[in-house]
Amino acid sequence: MKVLIIHTAFIGDIALSTPLLKRVKEVYPEAKITYVTTPVGASLLRNNPDITEIIEYDKRGQHSGLKGILELGRRLRYENFNLVLTPHRYLRSSFLSWLTRSPKRVGYDIASGAIFFNKKIKYDKSKHEVEKLLSFLGEIPENPREKYPIELYPSQKDIKKIDEIWNENNLNDKKDIIAIAPGSKWFTKKWPLEYFNKVIDLLLKDNKKIIVIGGRDEMLLNIEQADKVIDLRGKTTLLELAEVLKRSKVVLTNDSSPIHIASAFKDTHIVAIFGPTVKKFGFFPWSLNSEVLENKELECRPCAIHGGDKCPKGHFKCMLSITPEEVYKKVVQSLKED
């Protein structure tokens, strides 16, 4: 049995797809799974024992344009896949599925290019994203959040690098370690930076160890107490970041990919701040050891599934009304939980 998964979405989406891998192996124990994703997505999936091969779909480079997707489609067609699962809802992915000529091509009924699938799955907005993905293989099993965890696999090299960071900074006691992710691709998903700085200041006064995480874009954010925190922004790969989050007691983050990466580790407590987005979109933390802070009283929420460049109403109350003091108290409370 040869199974192909095509998913070229954001980092968080790729993390959320790992329970699907386990489900495929459960339904088809002898399956060989090939996963087509972006180069960044591939870096997160490395070392996963359920994946036979990862193929990088560089849609802005090697595989750009019609010529690139046709070349990749030709390569995939030669593999003679028995089953193709396409969670990504965009036209290029749907078309790539069709190019494989697999006898069974499964995708969402609302996907652009759904005509290229010969089996369509209802996109149930009421379900968490992981549950939606599990539905590709039939009825969703009971207790999916317990039975189908997110799974990421840092290598020994990744672990060694984080060991060195831990030793250099005397990070011996997990219960005092907080990872903070102040960034997001979308402006309206960012809790104000001055609020993050206030929380960092309060936690440092409690002698907590603060690790600031994020990509290179987040390096531009001004962390006022930069000399007193461990700043790993732009300094880790995604799997190294996963190892950092595994060793942290609490992860404080906006509605962004660290939510989903941290969800792979049951002993890490996630405190997620949601402004323009809401849990019903299906992208809240999959981990049971988590909670979402949000202003449920605002009638203007949600305003966009991915956030935006500015508040449509001009007041940004969804974020401004969540105070640093409230978040600080929640983080401290989380530090005390087992």
DRENTORDO-634081 format. One line per field, with one value per atom (N, C-alpha, C): residue in one letter; residue number from 1; x, y, z. Coordinates in steps of 0.2 Angstrom, whole numbers. Each point is the difference from the previous one (the first is absolute). Layout:
BEGIN
res: [A ...]
n: [NUM ...]
x: [X ...]
y: [Y ...]
z: [Z ...]
//
This chain:
BEGIN
res: [M M M K K K V V V L L L I I I I I I H H H T T T A A A F F F I I I G G G D D D I I I A A A L L L S S S T T T P P P L L L L L L K K K R R R V V V K K K E E E V V V Y Y Y P P P E E E A A A K K K I I I T T T Y Y Y V V V T T T T T T P P P V V V G G G A A A S S S L L L L L L R R R N N N N N N P P P D D D I I I T T T E E E I I I I I I E E E Y Y Y D D D K K K R R R G G G Q Q Q H H H S S S G G G L L L K K K G G G I I I L L L E E E L L L G G G R R R R R R L L L R R R Y Y Y E E E N N N F F F N N N L L L V V V L L L T T T P P P H H H R R R Y Y Y L L L R R R S S S S S S F F F L L L S S S W W W L L L T T T R R R S S S P P P K K K R R R V V V G G G Y Y Y D D D I I I A A A S S S G G G A A A I I I F F F F F F N N N K K K K K K I I I K K K Y Y Y D D D K K K S S S K K K H H H E E E V V V E E E K K K L L L L L L S S S F F F L L L G G G E E E I I I P P P E E E N N N P P P R R R E E E K K K Y Y Y P P P I I I E E E L L L Y Y Y P P P S S S Q Q Q K K K D D D I I I K K K K K K I I I D D D E E E I I I W W W N N N E E E N N N N N N L L L N N N D D D K K K K K K D D D I I I I I I A A A I I I A A A P P P G G G S S S K K K W W W F F F T T T K K K K K K W W W P P P L L L E E E Y Y Y F F F N N N K K K V V V I I I D D D L L L L L L L L L K K K D D D N N N K K K K K K I I I I I I V V V I I I G G G G G G R R R D D D E E E M M M L L L L L L N N N I I I E E E Q Q Q A A A D D D K K K V V V I I I D D D L L L R R R G G G K K K T T T T T T L L L L L L E E E L L L A A A E E E V V V L L L K K K R R R S S S K K K V V V V V V L L L T T T N N N D D D S S S S S S P P P I I I H H H I I I A A A S S S A A A F F F K K K D D D T T T H H H I I I V V V A A A I I I F F F G G G P P P T T T V V V K K K K K K F F F G G G F F F F F F P P P W W W S S S L L L N N N S S S E E E V V V L L L E E E N N N K K K E E E L L L E E E C C C R R R P P P C C C A A A I I I H H H G G G G G G D D D K K K C C C P P P K K K G G G H H H F F F K K K C C C M M M L L L S S S I I I T T T P P P E E E E E E V V V Y Y Y K K K K K K V V V V V V Q Q Q S S S L L L K K K E E E D D D]
n: [1 1 1 2 2 2 3 3 3 4 4 4 5 5 5 6 6 6 7 7 7 8 8 8 9 9 9 10 10 10 11 11 11 12 12 12 13 13 13 14 14 14 15 15 15 16 16 16 17 17 17 18 18 18 19 19 19 20 20 20 21 21 21 22 22 22 23 23 23 24 24 24 25 25 25 26 26 26 27 27 27 28 28 28 29 29 29 30 30 30 31 31 31 32 32 32 33 33 33 34 34 34 35 35 35 36 36 36 37 37 37 38 38 38 39 39 39 40 40 40 41 41 41 42 42 42 43 43 43 44 44 44 45 45 45 46 46 46 47 47 47 48 48 48 49 49 49 50 50 50 51 51 51 52 52 52 53 53 53 54 54 54 55 55 55 56 56 56 57 57 57 58 58 58 59 59 59 60 60 60 61 61 61 62 62 62 63 63 63 64 64 64 65 65 65 66 66 66 67 67 67 68 68 68 69 69 69 70 70 70 71 71 71 72 72 72 73 73 73 74 74 74 75 75 75 76 76 76 77 77 77 78 78 78 79 79 79 80 80 80 81 81 81 82 82 82 83 83 83 84 84 84 85 85 85 86 86 86 87 87 87 88 88 88 89 89 89 90 90 90 91 91 91 92 92 92 93 93 93 94 94 94 95 95 95 96 96 96 97 97 97 98 98 98 99 99 99 100 100 100 101 101 101 102 102 102 103 103 103 104 104 104 105 105 105 106 106 106 107 107 107 108 108 108 109 109 109 110 110 110 111 111 111 112 112 112 113 113 113 114 114 114 115 115 115 116 116 116 117 117 117 118 118 118 119 119 119 120 120 120 121 121 121 122 122 122 123 123 123 124 124 124 125 125 125 126 126 126 127 127 127 128 128 128 129 129 129 130 130 130 131 131 131 132 132 132 133 133 133 134 134 134 135 135 135 136 136 136 137 137 137 138 138 138 139 139 139 140 140 140 141 141 141 142 142 142 143 143 143 144 144 144 145 145 145 146 146 146 147 147 147 148 148 148 149 149 149 150 150 150 151 151 151 152 152 152 153 153 153 154 154 154 155 155 155 156 156 156 157 157 157 158 158 158 159 159 159 160 160 160 161 161 161 162 162 162 163 163 163 164 164 164 165 165 165 166 166 166 167 167 167 168 168 168 169 169 169 170 170 170 171 171 171 172 172 172 173 173 173 174 174 174 175 175 175 176 176 176 177 177 177 178 178 178 179 179 179 180 180 180 181 181 181 182 182 182 183 183 183 184 184 184 185 185 185 186 186 186 187 187 187 188 188 188 189 189 189 190 190 190 191 191 191 192 192 192 193 193 193 194 194 194 195 195 195 196 196 196 197 197 197 198 198 198 199 199 199 200 200 200 201 201 201 202 202 202 203 203 203 204 204 204 205 205 205 206 206 206 207 207 207 208 208 208 209 209 209 210 210 210 211 211 211 212 212 212 213 213 213 214 214 214 215 215 215 216 216 216 217 217 217 218 218 218 219 219 219 220 220 220 221 221 221 222 222 222 223 223 223 224 224 224 225 225 225 226 226 226 227 227 227 228 228 228 229 229 229 230 230 230 231 231 231 232 232 232 233 233 233 234 234 234 235 235 235 236 236 236 237 237 237 238 238 238 239 239 239 240 240 240 241 241 241 242 242 242 243 243 243 244 244 244 245 245 245 246 246 246 247 247 247 248 248 248 249 249 249 250 250 250 251 251 251 252 252 252 253 253 253 254 254 254 255 255 255 256 256 256 257 257 257 258 258 258 259 259 259 260 260 260 261 261 261 262 262 262 263 263 263 264 264 264 265 265 265 266 266 266 267 267 267 268 268 268 269 269 269 270 270 270 271 271 271 272 272 272 273 273 273 274 274 274 275 275 275 276 276 276 277 277 277 278 278 278 279 279 279 280 280 280 281 281 281 282 282 282 283 283 283 284 284 284 285 285 285 286 286 286 287 287 287 288 288 288 289 289 289 290 290 290 291 291 291 292 292 292 293 293 293 294 294 294 295 295 295 296 296 296 297 297 297 298 298 298 299 299 299 300 300 300 301 301 301 302 302 302 303 303 303 304 304 304 305 305 305 306 306 306 307 307 307 308 308 308 309 309 309 310 310 310 311 311 311 312 312 312 313 313 313 314 314 314 315 315 315 316 316 316 317 317 317 318 318 318 319 319 319 320 320 320 321 321 321 322 322 322 323 323 323 324 324 324 325 325 325 326 326 326 327 327 327 328 328 328 329 329 329 330 330 330 331 331 331 332 332 332 333 333 333 334 334 334 335 335 335 336 336 336 337 337 337 338 338 338]
x: [4 -4 4 0 4 -5 1 -4 4 -3 3 -5 4 -4 3 -4 2 -3 5 -2 6 -2 6 -3 -3 -2 5 -2 4 3 5 3 -4 -5 -4 -5 -2 -4 4 6 4 1 1 0 -6 -6 -7 -1 4 -2 4 4 4 -5 -6 -4 -3 -1 -2 4 7 5 -1 -1 -2 -6 -5 -7 1 4 1 4 5 3 -4 -5 -5 -5 -2 -5 4 6 4 7 1 6 6 -1 6 1 -4 1 7 2 6 -3 2 -3 5 -2 4 -3 3 -3 3 -4 2 -2 5 -1 5 0 5 7 5 7 -1 -3 -1 -4 -5 -4 4 4 4 5 2 5 -3 -7 -3 -2 -1 -2 6 6 6 0 2 1 -6 -6 -6 0 -1 1 -6 -5 -6 1 4 1 6 -2 6 4 -3 3 -3 4 -3 3 -5 2 -2 6 -1 -3 -6 -3 2 5 2 -4 -6 -4 2 5 3 7 2 7 0 2 1 -6 -6 -6 -5 2 -4 -3 -6 -4 -2 -4 -3 5 6 5 3 1 2 -5 -6 -5 -1 0 0 6 6 5 0 -3 -1 -5 -6 -5 2 5 2 4 4 4 -5 -5 -5 -4 -1 -4 4 6 4 0 -2 0 -6 -5 -6 -3 -2 -3 -7 -1 -7 -5 2 -4 4 -4 3 -5 3 -4 3 -5 2 -4 3 -3 0 5 1 -6 -3 -6 1 6 1 1 -1 0 6 6 6 0 -1 0 -5 -6 -5 2 3 2 6 4 6 -3 -5 -3 -3 -3 -3 6 6 6 2 -1 3 -3 -7 -4 -1 0 -2 -7 -2 -7 -4 3 -4 3 -3 2 -5 2 -5 2 -5 1 -6 0 -6 -5 -6 -5 0 3 0 7 4 7 -1 5 0 3 -4 2 -2 -5 -3 -2 -1 -2 6 6 5 0 -4 -1 -5 1 -6 -3 2 -3 0 -5 0 -3 4 -1 -4 -5 -3 4 1 4 -4 0 -4 3 -2 3 -1 -4 -1 5 4 5 7 4 7 4 5 4 2 2 3 -6 -6 -6 -2 1 -2 5 6 5 -1 -2 -1 -6 -5 -6 2 6 2 0 0 0 -6 -5 -7 -2 -4 -2 5 -1 5 0 5 0 -1 -3 -1 6 0 5 6 -1 6 6 -2 6 4 -2 4 4 -4 2 5 -1 4 4 5 4 4 2 5 6 4 7 5 6 5 7 5 5 7 2 7 5 5 6 5 4 5 5 1 3 -4 -6 -5 1 -1 0 7 5 7 0 -2 0 -4 -6 -4 3 4 3 5 4 5 -3 -5 -4 -2 -3 -2 6 5 6 3 1 3 -5 -6 -4 -3 3 -2 -8 -2 -8 -1 0 0 -7 -4 -7 -5 -4 -5 -5 -2 -6 1 6 1 1 -1 2 -6 0 -6 3 -3 2 -6 2 -4 1 -6 0 -4 3 -3 -2 1 -1 -6 -1 -5 1 -2 0 -5 -5 -6 1 -1 1 -6 -6 -6 1 4 0 6 3 5 -2 0 -1 5 -2 5 7 5 7 1 -3 1 -3 -5 -3 4 3 5 6 2 6 -2 -6 -3 0 -2 -1 7 5 7 3 -1 2 -2 -7 -3 3 1 3 7 4 7 1 -5 0 -1 -4 -1 6 5 6 -1 -5 -2 5 1 5 -5 2 -4 4 -3 3 -5 3 -4 1 -5 1 -4 2 -3 5 -2 4 4 3 4 -4 -6 -4 -2 0 -1 6 6 6 -1 -4 -1 -4 -4 -4 5 -2 4 -2 4 -1 4 -3 3 5 -1 4 5 2 3 7 3 6 -1 -6 -2 -4 -1 -4 5 -2 3 -3 3 -3 2 -5 2 -4 -2 -3 4 -2 5 6 0 6 -1 -7 -1 -4 1 -4 -7 -4 -7 0 4 1 4 5 3 -5 -4 -5 -5 -2 -4 3 7 3 0 1 0 -7 -6 -6 -2 3 -1 3 6 3 -3 -4 -3 -6 -1 -6 -7 1 -5 2 -5 2 -6 2 -4 0 -5 0 -6 0 -5 -3 -6 -3 5 5 5 3 5 2 3 3 3 -6 -6 -6 0 1 -1 7 5 7 0 -2 0 -5 -5 -6 3 6 3 2 0 4 -5 -3 -5 2 6 2 2 -1 1 -7 -1 -7 0 -5 0 -6 3 -5 0 -6 0 -5 2 -4 -3 -7 -3 -4 1 -3 -5 2 -5 -3 4 -2 -4 -3 -4 1 -1 1 -4 -6 -5 3 6 3 4 1 3 7 3 8 2 -4 2 5 3 5 -3 3 -2 2 5 2 -6 -1 -5 3 7 3 1 -6 0 -6 0 -6 1 -5 -1 -2 3 -2 -3 -6 -3 -6 -2 -5 -7 -4 -6 -6 1 -6 0 5 0 -4 -5 -4 4 5 4 5 0 5 -5 3 6 0 6 0 3 4 4 3 0 3 8 3 7 2 -4 2 0 4 0 6 0 5 -2 -7 -2 -7 -2 -7 -5 -5 -5 -4 -1 -4 5 6 5 1 -3 2 4 0 5 -2 -6 -2 1 0 0 7 5 7 1 -2 2 -4 -6 -3 2 5 3 7 -1 6 6 6 6 -1 -4 -1 -4 -5 -4 4 4 5 5 3 5 -3 -6 -3 -1 -2 -2 7 5 7 2 0 2 -4 -7 -4 2 2 2 6 5 6 -1 -5 -1 -4 -2 -4 4 -2 4 -1]
y: [-6 6 6 4 7 6 4 5 7 5 6 5 5 5 7 4 7 5 4 5 5 6 5 6 0 6 2 4 3 -5 2 -4 -3 4 -3 -6 1 -5 -6 0 -6 -4 4 -3 -4 4 -3 -6 -1 -6 -7 1 -6 -6 2 -5 -4 3 -3 -6 1 -5 -6 1 -6 -3 3 -3 -4 3 -4 -7 0 -6 -5 3 -4 -3 3 -3 -4 2 -4 -1 -5 -1 -1 -3 -1 6 6 5 4 1 5 7 4 7 5 3 6 6 5 7 5 4 5 7 4 6 5 6 5 -1 3 -1 1 5 1 -5 -2 -6 -6 -1 -6 0 6 0 -2 1 -1 -8 -3 -7 -5 2 -4 -5 -6 -5 -4 2 -3 -7 -5 -7 -2 3 -2 2 5 2 -4 -2 -4 5 5 5 7 5 7 3 3 4 7 4 7 3 4 3 8 2 7 4 2 3 7 3 7 -1 -6 -1 -5 -6 -6 -2 0 -2 6 6 6 -1 3 0 -7 1 -7 -5 2 -5 -4 4 -3 -5 2 -5 -6 1 -6 -5 3 -4 -4 3 -4 -5 2 -5 -6 1 -5 -5 3 -4 -4 3 -4 -5 1 -5 -6 0 -6 -4 3 -4 -5 2 -5 0 6 0 -3 -4 -3 5 5 4 7 6 6 4 3 4 7 5 7 5 1 4 8 1 7 2 6 1 5 0 5 -4 4 -3 -4 3 -3 -7 -1 -7 -4 2 -4 -2 4 -2 -5 1 -5 -6 -1 -6 -4 4 -3 -2 4 -2 -7 -2 -7 -6 2 -6 -5 1 -5 -2 -6 -2 2 3 3 6 6 6 4 1 2 8 4 7 3 6 3 2 0 2 8 4 7 2 -5 2 3 5 2 -5 -2 -6 -6 0 -6 -5 2 -4 -5 1 -4 -6 0 -6 -4 -7 -5 -2 3 -1 6 3 7 -1 3 0 6 0 6 4 6 5 2 -3 2 5 6 6 -1 -4 -1 -4 -3 -5 4 -3 2 -2 4 -2 -7 -3 -7 -5 2 -4 0 6 0 -5 0 -4 -7 -2 -7 -3 5 -2 -2 1 -3 -7 -3 -8 -3 4 -3 4 -4 3 2 6 2 -5 -3 -4 4 -3 3 2 6 3 1 4 0 5 4 4 -4 -5 -5 -5 -2 -6 2 6 2 7 -1 6 3 6 3 -3 -2 -3 3 2 3 -3 -1 -4 4 4 3 -6 2 -5 0 -4 0 7 2 6 6 0 5 0 -5 -1 2 -1 2 7 3 8 3 -3 3 -2 -5 -2 5 2 5 7 2 6 0 -6 -1 0 -3 0 7 4 7 4 -1 5 -3 -6 -3 -1 -3 -1 -7 -1 -6 -2 5 -2 2 -5 2 4 0 3 8 2 7 3 -4 2 2 6 2 2 -3 2 5 6 5 1 0 1 6 6 6 1 -4 2 -4 2 -3 3 -4 2 6 0 5 5 7 5 -1 -1 0 -6 -5 -6 2 5 2 4 -3 3 6 6 5 -1 2 -2 3 6 3 -4 -4 -5 -5 -3 -6 3 6 2 1 2 1 -7 -5 -7 -3 1 -2 4 6 4 -3 -2 -3 -6 -5 -6 0 4 1 2 4 2 -6 -5 -6 -5 2 -4 -6 1 -6 1 -6 0 1 6 1 -1 -4 -1 3 4 4 -4 -2 -4 3 -2 2 0 1 0 7 0 6 7 -1 6 3 -4 2 3 0 3 7 3 7 3 -5 3 1 6 3 -3 -5 -3 5 3 5 -3 -6 -4 -5 2 -5 -3 4 -2 -5 0 -5 -6 -1 -6 -3 -7 -4 1 4 2 -5 -5 -5 2 6 2 0 -4 -1 -5 -3 -4 -7 -3 -7 -2 -6 -3 -2 -2 -2 -6 -5 -5 1 5 2 4 4 4 -5 -5 -5 -3 -1 -2 5 6 6 0 -1 0 -6 -6 -6 1 4 1 6 4 6 -2 3 -2 4 6 4 3 0 3 6 6 5 3 0 1 3 4 2 -6 1 -5 -1 -4 -2 -7 -1 -7 -3 4 -3 -4 2 -3 -7 -2 -6 -5 4 -4 -2 5 -2 -5 -1 -5 -7 -1 -6 -3 4 -1 1 -6 0 3 1 3 7 3 7 4 5 3 6 0 6 5 6 6 4 -1 3 6 6 6 1 0 0 7 4 6 0 1 0 -7 -5 -7 -3 -6 -3 -8 -3 -7 -4 2 -3 -1 4 -1 -7 -3 -6 -1 6 0 2 -2 1 -6 1 -5 -7 -5 -7 -3 2 -2 1 -5 1 4 1 4 7 4 6 4 7 4 6 3 6 6 5 6 5 2 4 4 5 4 -2 -4 -3 5 6 5 4 0 5 -3 3 -2 0 4 0 -6 -4 -6 -6 -4 1 4 3 4 -3 -5 -3 -6 -5 -7 1 4 0 7 4 6 5 6 5 5 5 5 6 0 5 -2 3 -1 3 -4 3 5 0 5 6 -1 5 0 -4 0 -5 -6 -5 -3 1 -2 -7 -5 -7 -1 4 -1 4 7 4 -1 -3 -2 -6 -3 -6 3 1 4 -4 3 -3 -3 3 -3 -6 -1 -6 -5 1 -5 -2 4 -1 -5 1 -4 -7 0 -7 -4 3 -3 -3 5 -3 -5 0 -6 -6 1 -6 -3 4 -2 -5 1 -4 -6 -1 -6 -6 -6 -6 -2]
z: [0 0 0 -5 -1 1 5 2 -1 -3 -1 4 3 4 -4 -2 -3 5 3 5 0 -3 -1 3 6 4 5 5 5 4 4 5 5 3 4 -3 -6 -3 -1 -1 -1 6 6 6 2 -2 2 -5 -5 -4 2 5 2 3 4 2 -6 -6 -6 -2 1 -2 5 6 4 -2 -2 -2 -6 -5 -6 2 4 2 4 3 4 -5 -5 -5 -5 -2 -5 4 4 3 -4 -6 -4 -5 1 -5 0 -6 -1 -1 4 -1 -2 -6 -3 2 2 2 -4 -4 -4 4 1 4 -2 3 -1 3 -2 3 7 3 7 3 -3 3 0 -5 0 6 2 6 6 1 6 0 -5 -1 1 -1 0 6 -1 5 2 -3 2 -3 5 -2 -5 0 -4 -7 -2 -7 -3 -6 -4 -4 -3 -4 1 1 -1 -6 -4 -6 1 -1 0 -6 1 -6 1 -4 1 -5 1 -4 -2 3 -1 -3 -1 -3 -5 1 -5 -3 4 -3 -2 -1 -1 -7 0 -7 -2 -6 -2 -2 -3 -1 6 5 6 3 0 3 -4 -7 -5 1 1 2 6 5 7 -1 -4 -1 -4 -5 -3 4 5 4 5 2 5 -4 -6 -4 -1 0 -1 6 6 6 1 -4 0 7 3 6 0 5 1 3 4 3 1 -2 1 4 6 4 0 -2 -1 5 6 5 -2 -4 -2 -5 1 -4 -6 -2 -6 -6 -6 -6 -2 1 -2 3 7 3 -3 -1 -3 -7 -4 -7 0 5 1 2 4 1 -6 -4 -7 -4 0 -4 2 6 2 -3 -3 -3 5 6 5 -1 1 0 5 6 5 3 -2 2 5 6 5 2 0 2 3 2 3 -6 2 -5 -1 4 -1 -3 -2 -2 -7 -2 -6 -5 -5 -4 3 4 2 -5 -6 -6 -1 2 -1 4 5 5 -2 1 -1 6 6 6 4 2 3 7 5 7 2 4 2 5 -1 4 5 6 6 4 0 3 8 2 7 4 -4 2 1 4 1 -7 -2 -6 0 6 0 -1 3 -2 -7 -3 -7 -4 2 -4 1 6 2 -4 -2 -4 -7 -2 -7 0 6 0 4 -1 3 6 4 6 5 3 5 6 2 6 7 5 6 3 4 4 -4 -6 -5 3 5 3 4 3 4 -5 -5 -3 -6 -3 -6 2 3 2 -6 1 -5 2 -5 1 -4 3 -3 3 -4 1 -1 5 0 -1 -3 -1 6 0 6 -1 -6 -1 2 -1 3 7 3 8 3 -4 3 0 -6 0 6 1 6 7 0 6 2 -6 1 3 -3 2 7 2 7 5 -2 4 1 -6 0 5 0 4 6 3 6 0 -5 0 3 6 3 2 2 3 -5 -3 -5 3 6 3 0 -1 0 -8 -5 -6 -4 -3 -4 -7 -5 -7 -3 -2 -3 -7 -4 -7 -2 0 -1 -7 -5 -7 -3 -6 -5 -7 -4 -7 -1 4 -1 5 -1 5 5 -2 5 4 -1 4 6 -1 5 6 6 6 1 2 0 3 -3 2 7 1 7 5 -2 5 2 -6 1 5 -2 4 8 1 7 3 -3 3 1 -5 1 6 1 6 6 1 6 1 -5 1 2 -3 2 8 2 7 5 -3 3 0 -4 -1 -5 -4 -5 -6 -3 -6 -6 -4 -6 -6 -5 -7 -5 -4 -5 -7 -3 -6 -6 -6 -6 -5 -6 -6 -1 -6 -1 0 -2 -1 7 5 7 3 -3 3 0 -4 -1 6 4 5 6 3 6 6 3 7 4 5 4 5 2 5 -4 -6 -4 3 4 4 5 2 6 -2 -6 -3 -4 -2 -5 -6 -5 -6 -6 -2 -5 -6 -1 -6 -6 -5 -6 1 5 2 0 -1 0 -6 -2 -5 4 -4 3 4 -1 5 6 -1 6 4 -3 4 3 -3 3 7 -1 6 6 -2 5 3 -4 3 4 -1 4 7 0 7 4 -3 3 4 6 4 -3 -3 -3 -6 -5 -6 -1 0 -1 -7 -4 -7 -3 -5 -4 -4 -3 -5 -6 1 -5 1 -4 -1 7 5 6 4 -1 3 -2 -6 -3 1 0 1 7 5 7 2 -4 1 0 -3 0 6 5 7 5 3 5 7 1 7 -1 -6 -1 0 4 0 -4 -4 -6 3 0 1 -7 -3 -7 0 -3 0 -7 0 -6 0 -6 -1 -5 -7 -5 -2 2 -1 6 -1 5 0 5 0 -5 -2 -4 -7 -2 -6 0 5 1 0 2 1 7 5 7 1 6 2 0 -3 0 7 4 6 5 4 6 5 0 5 -2 -1 -4 2 -2 1 -5 -1 -5 4 0 3 -6 1 -5 3 -4 2 -3 3 -3 0 2 0 -6 -4 -6 -5 -3 -5 -7 -1 -6 -1 5 0 -3 -5 -3 -6 -2 -6 -6 1 -5 2 -4 2 1 -4 0 4 2 2 -5 1 -6 2 -4 1 5 1 4 3 6 2 -4 -3 -4 4 6 4 3 -1 2 8 4 7 3 -3 2 7 2 7 1 -5 1 3 -1 3 6 -1 5 7 -1 6 4 -2 3 3 7 3 2 0 3 6 5 7 -1 -4 -1 -2 -5 -4 5 4 5 5 3 5 -3 -6 -4 0 -2 -1 7 5 6 3 -1 2 -4 -6 -4 2 2 3 6 4 6 -2 -6 -1 -2 2 -2 -7]
//
